[in-house]
């Protein structure tokens, strides 16, 4: 659930939202690492989506989404025109963002959490905001991983300061060190614990994670198939947002520190209208 940095060298305006979001995330878990707060048990969702049976493992192809932007990570590094990469110490959350933990090689972005006691990890935000749209990320989560490192792909509001009243959409979030399930947390306007869903899937293999955010619903997909649909409009955000890819450091016990090195690989990011 935590999603922003306290210190982002190139964009000071992101600081306020980062402090609150990271602190809220640390309260989601008790000492044993189980979910707590607004929803103690994963919600079950069986969405019904109109249309033909999926023919592709990409939601965009199955539903005819029109691509507007994205990143194939086929250059020698992270494109600064596309991404703002976090870099700096976050004392409130006891973690450290480092641009060195975000690397691109052979067409793959790797988001790495280091084997150190300060939780040095990677976070990056897409520079453009939009209201409603569709995003798809192809990624894998190697195992074993540290329980203290929590990768998340999410949509975060442009207005950091008022994020609790705007909401956020965590469409792919992971807490299992064996990387065998994915969760999605919905934080509706004025309700930071609107609920969450869990799906068991082997995340050590490549999968496509997509979200369709519209005025009256939010639908999440894995490999082109919808696995949850939020239709309660009071929990649907309506302000501009942008994509964030990051791996948070949230140790549950003293034994979690220092964590083993933990990574997430991202093949591509596609953005659609």
Residue pairs with C-beta under 8 A, 6 or more apart in sequence:
1 21
1 24
1 25
1 28
1 152
1 170
1 173
1 185
1 187
1 192
2 21
2 22
2 23
2 24
2 25
2 26
2 93
2 150
2 152
2 248
2 250
3 18
3 21
3 22
3 25
3 123
3 152
3 154
3 156
3 168
3 170
3 244
3 246
3 248
4 14
4 17
4 18
4 21
4 22
4 86
4 123
4 125
4 156
4 160
4 244
5 14
5 15
5 18
5 86
5 87
5 88
5 90
5 97
5 123
6 15
6 18
6 19
6 22
6 88
6 89
6 90
6 91
6 92
6 93
7 15
7 86
7 87
7 88
7 89
7 90
7 97
8 14
8 15
8 18
8 84
8 86
8 87
8 88
8 97
9 87
9 88
10 84
11 84
13 160
14 84
14 125
14 160
15 160
16 160
16 161
17 156
17 157
17 159
17 160
17 161
17 163
18 90
18 160
19 90
19 92
19 93
20 163
20 164
21 156
21 163
21 168
22 90
22 92
22 93
22 95
22 248
23 92
23 93
24 192
25 93
25 150
25 248
25 250
26 93
26 250
27 36
27 37
28 35
28 36
28 37
29 35
29 36
29 175
29 250
29 252
30 36
30 252
31 252
31 253
32 252
33 147
33 175
33 252
33 253
34 40
35 41
35 42
35 175
35 196
37 193
38 191
38 192
38 193
38 194
38 195
39 193
39 195
39 196
42 183
42 196
42 197
42 198
43 195
43 196
43 197
44 197
45 197
45 227
45 228
45 229
45 230
47 219
47 226
47 227
47 228
47 229
48 229
49 219
49 226
49 229
51 62
51 63
52 62
54 62
54 224
54 225
55 61
55 62
56 62
56 224
57 207
57 208
57 223
57 224
58 136
58 208
58 210
58 224
59 65
59 134
59 136
59 208
59 210
59 212
59 221
59 224
59 225
59 226
60 67
60 134
60 136
60 210
60 270
60 272
61 224
62 224
63 212
65 134
65 212
65 272
65 273
66 272
66 273
67 270
67 271
67 272
68 133
68 271
68 272
68 273
69 128
69 270
69 271
70 268
70 269
70 270
70 271
71 79
71 82
71 83
71 109
71 268
71 269
72 107
72 268
73 104
73 107
73 108
73 109
73 266
73 267
73 268
73 269
74 107
75 104
76 104
77 103
77 104
78 85
78 102
78 104
78 109
78 124
81 127
82 126
82 127
83 124
83 125
83 126
83 127
84 124
84 125
84 127
85 99
85 102
85 122
85 123
85 124
86 97
86 99
86 122
86 123
86 124
86 125
86 246
87 97
87 98
87 99
88 96
88 97
89 96
89 97
89 118
90 96
90 97
93 248
93 249
93 250
94 118
94 119
94 249
94 251
95 118
95 119
95 120
95 121
95 248
95 249
95 250
96 118
96 119
96 120
96 121
96 249
97 120
97 121
97 122
97 123
98 114
98 120
98 121
98 122
99 122
101 111
101 112
101 113
101 114
101 120
101 121
101 122
102 109
102 110
102 111
102 112
102 122
102 123
102 124
103 109
103 110
103 112
104 110
107 267
108 265
108 266
108 267
109 245
109 265
109 266
109 267
110 263
110 264
110 265
110 266
111 121
111 122
111 123
111 124
111 151
111 245
111 246
111 247
111 263
111 264
111 265
111 266
112 121
112 122
112 247
112 261
112 262
112 263
112 264
113 119
113 120
113 121
113 122
113 146
113 148
113 149
113 247
113 249
113 259
113 261
113 262
113 263
114 120
114 121
114 261
115 258
115 259
115 260
115 261
116 258
117 257
117 258
119 148
119 149
119 249
119 251
119 257
119 259
120 249
121 149
121 246
121 247
121 248
121 249
122 246
122 247
123 244
123 245
123 246
123 247
123 248
124 244
124 245
124 246
125 156
125 242
125 243
125 244
126 242
126 243
126 244
126 269
126 271
127 242
128 242
129 158
129 240
129 241
129 242
130 240
130 241
130 242
131 238
131 239
131 240
131 241
132 213
132 214
132 215
133 213
133 271
133 272
133 273
134 210
134 211
134 212
134 213
134 271
134 272
134 273
135 155
135 171
135 210
135 211
135 243
135 269
135 270
135 271
135 272
136 208
136 209
136 210
136 211
136 221
136 269
136 270
136 272
137 153
137 172
137 208
137 209
137 210
137 243
137 245
137 266
137 268
137 269
137 270
138 206
138 207
138 208
138 209
138 266
138 267
138 268
139 153
139 172
139 206
139 207
139 209
139 264
139 265
139 266
139 267
140 203
140 204
140 205
140 206
140 207
140 264
140 265
141 151
141 174
141 179
141 203
141 204
141 263
141 264
141 265
142 179
142 204
142 262
142 263
142 264
142 265
143 177
143 178
143 179
143 180
143 203
143 204
144 177
144 178
144 260
145 177
145 178
145 179
145 260
145 262
145 263
146 177
146 256
146 259
146 260
146 261
146 262
147 175
147 177
147 252
147 256
147 259
148 249
148 250
148 251
148 252
148 256
148 257
148 259
149 247
149 248
149 249
149 259
149 262
150 173
150 174
150 175
150 247
150 248
150 249
150 250
151 173
151 174
151 246
151 247
151 248
151 262
151 264
152 170
152 172
152 173
152 174
152 244
152 246
152 247
152 248
153 170
153 171
153 172
153 173
153 209
153 243
153 244
153 245
154 168
154 169
154 170
154 171
154 172
154 173
154 243
154 244
155 168
155 169
155 171
155 211
155 213
155 237
155 241
155 242
155 243
155 244
156 163
156 168
156 241
156 242
156 244
157 163
157 166
157 167
157 168
157 237
157 239
157 240
157 241
158 239
158 240
158 241
158 242
159 166
159 239
159 240
164 190
164 192
165 189
165 190
166 189
166 237
166 238
166 239
167 186
167 187
167 188
167 189
167 190
167 191
167 194
167 235
167 236
167 237
167 239
168 187
168 237
168 241
169 186
169 187
169 211
169 213
169 218
169 237
169 241
170 183
170 184
170 185
170 186
170 187
170 196
171 184
171 209
171 210
171 211
171 220
172 182
172 184
172 209
172 220
173 182
173 183
173 184
173 185
173 196
174 181
174 182
174 183
174 203
175 183
176 203
179 202
179 203
179 204
180 200
180 201
180 202
180 203
181 198
181 199
181 200
181 201
181 203
182 198
182 199
182 201
182 203
182 209
182 222
183 196
183 197
183 198
183 199
184 196
184 197
184 220
184 228
185 194
185 195
185 196
186 194
186 195
186 196
186 218
186 230
186 235
187 193
187 194
188 194
188 232
188 234
188 235
188 236
188 237
189 234
189 235
189 236
189 237
189 238
191 234
191 235
194 235
195 235
197 220
197 227
197 228
199 222
199 227
199 228
201 207
201 222
206 267
207 222
207 223
208 221
208 222
208 223
208 224
209 220
209 221
209 222
210 220
210 221
210 222
210 224
211 218
211 219
211 220
211 221
212 218
212 219
212 220
212 221
213 236
213 237
213 241
214 236
215 233
215 236
215 238
216 231
216 233
216 236
217 229
217 230
217 231
217 233
217 236
218 229
218 230
218 236
219 226
219 228
219 229
219 230
220 226
220 227
220 228
220 229
221 227
230 236
243 269
243 271
245 264
245 266
245 269
247 262
247 264
249 259
251 257
251 259
